[in-house]
């Protein structure tokens, strides 16, 4: 299956991988890559770079919303093969090295196997390398607060809860919020569509994840690019508030 690459704003592309999204921010052939999908999505990832006129060598940096396997998948490959910096929030750096793991356990998945969609999703995870270990050998924290000096000028915003160091990326000039797993619009085991938190089993600290929706609500924008689900158009504030309502 090829990469599903959709231009959503000037120089901004949302890519739907097998079950996870990533974002490409382009400035000429140079790009910033936000997340990398599952390890098994690598061919789609490379195809998506080619589709926007870029290449692995032209990736200025990989920004990771959080270090779960379905977002970290090819980060170490790009770092090792092309010297690409891999940048995260300082609290997420040891997670990317796999000093610890804040990810749903096999036991939790088995206890939830009765839920609709869980078994097919689990099969996909296994086939996509979702249980493999691909730590980043030398992840780095964002160099300074504010906009990063990278294509797209993304601004990291700390939104803990899903993991301790989860960040969303705000593109103020484009009115875009790349929300990772702090705010999604769908998931394989969710029975609802539209703005929502991921199901509870996926969050390291659900209460903090709910609180982080208030942080997202404070970001100006009308395009939400989530880690799972389709593009959401409309005020980001409204999307975050809708997800908060659904959380209770």
N, C-alpha and C positions, 0 to 999 in steps of 0.2 A: 504494500500500500504506500503510495507516494505521500509527500507532505502536503497538508492542506494549509496553504499560506494565504492570508487575507490582509490586504492593506486596509487599515482602519483610520489612519490619519497620515499626514505628510511624514514620510520616513518611518512610519510605525506599522509593524506587521504582527498580527496574532497568528500563531501557528498551532493547529490542533494536531497533537501527536496521537498515539494509540489511545491513551486515556487521560493524558496530561497535556496542558498547553505550555508553550514558551513564547517569548516575545523577542522580536528583532527590532532594534532601533538603528536606523541607517543614516549615514552622512557620507554620500558618495559610496565608495565600495567598503569603507570602514564601518563596522557595526559594533554595537553593544548587544550581547546576548543575555537575556534574563531567563534563567533556568534552562535545563537541557533535557527534560523528559526522563523516561526510563533508560537504563543501559541498552535495552533492546530497540530503542527509538533512534539509535545513532545514524542509521542510513537516512531516516526521515529528517533528522537534524541537519545533516550535511546537505541533503537535497534542498532544504528550506533556505540555507545560506546561498546556494547557487541560484535559487529562484528569485532572490532579491538582488542578484548581481554581485554577490560577495563570495567569500571563501573562508575556510578555517584560519588561514594565515592572516586574514584581515580583521579578525575578531579582536577588538581593542581590550576587552575584558569580558569575563563571564560574571554576572551578578546573580547571586543565589538568594531567592526569597527565604528558603529554609532548606536544611540538609537532609530531607527525606529522599529515599532512593528514587522516587519517581520525578524528582526535580534536579537531583545531583548527578544523574546517570552518566553523562559524558564529560563532566567538568574536569576530572582528572585526566582523561584522554586528551582534551584540548590543552591542558597545562603541560603535560608531559611531552606531547608530540609537537606543540607549536609555541610553547612558552607563554601561553595565555594566562594573565593574572586571573585568579578566582577570588572574588571579593564578597564578604558577608558582614553582617553585624558582628561586633566583637564577641557577643555571647554565643554566636552560632559557629564561630571558628573552630572551637574544640569538637563541636558536633560533626562538622565536616571532616575533621581528622579521624573521627570515630573514637575519640577518647571516651565517649558515652553515646547512647542511642536513645533518643526520645521519639520512638516510633511504635505504632501499634504492634503488639506481640502476637505470635502465632496462637498462643492460648486464647487471647481475646478474640481473634478471628474465629477460632473454632467454637467458642461459646456463642458467637453471633451467626453461626452458619445457617441457622433457621431463617434469618432475615432475607426477604426477597433481594435477589441480585448479588448476595455475598459470595455464593459458590462460583458463579461465572466470573466475577471480578477477581476472586482468588486465583482461578486458573490463569487469567490474563496476567496477574502479577508474577506468577511463577514463570510463565513463558517469556515475559519481558525482562527477566533478570531482577525483579523487584526484591528478591531476598538475597541477592549477591552482595558482596562487600566491595565497594569502589570508593574508599576514602580518598580525600584530596590530601596529597602529601604536604603541600605548602599553601594552605588557604591564608588569606590576609584580611584584616578588618578594613572597612572603608577608611580612606586616608584622612578625611576631615568631615565635619558636619556640613550640611548643605549640598548643593548640586555637585555631582561628580563631573570631572573634566573628561567626559566621554561622549560619543555620539548619543544624541537625545537629551543630554544634560539631566539625567534622572536624579531625583532627590530621594535618598533612602529615608523611610519613616518606620521607626521601631513599632511593631504591633505584636507583642508577645502573647502567648497563650497556646497557639497551635504547637509551637516550640518556643523555647525561651528567647531565641534570637530572631524570630520571624520578622521580616521587614516587607513592607510594600514599597513600591517605587512610584513617585509622583512626577508627572511631566506637566508642570503648571502651564507652560506655553501652549500645549496641545490639549489641555483639559482631560488628561488621561491619568488613570490610576491602575497600575499593574498590581493586582491584589494577592497573587499567590494563593495560599490556602486560608488566608485570614477572612476572605469573603468570596464565595464562589456562586455560580449560577446553575449548578447541577453536579451530579456525581452518579456513578454507576449504581450505587446502592441507595441513593436518595430517591424517594418517591414523589418529590416536589420539584418544580421548575422555578427559576428565578432566584433573586438574591437570597442567600442563606448561609449559615454556618455549615461546615461539613458535619456529618453524623458524629455524635459525642465520642465514640470509640477512637476517633483519630486525633483528638486533642490531648496534648500533654497536660494542659491546665485550662479546662473549659471556662472557668470564671474569668480568667484573664483574657481568653479569646473573645468572650462577650464584651468585656470592657474595651478591648481594642477596636470594636466596631465604632465606638464614639470617636476614636482617633481618626478612623477612616472617614467618618461623617464630617469631620472638620476640613477635609481636603477638597479644594475646588476642582470640579471636573464633571464631565457628562459622558465619559466613556470609561467603562470598567472592563479591564482585561483580566479575567480570573484564571487561576491555575487549573480549574476544572469547569466545564460548561462553556456555553457560547458567550460571545461579546454581549455586554449589557449596555444599552443606550438609555440615557436619562440621568438626572442628577445623582452623583455618587452619594450625596448625603441621604437621599431618599432610599437608595439601595441598601445602605448600611442600616438605616432605621428599620426598613422592612425585615432585614435579616435578624435584627435584635428582637422585633416583635415575634418572629417565628421561633426564636430560641427559648421562649417561655410558654 
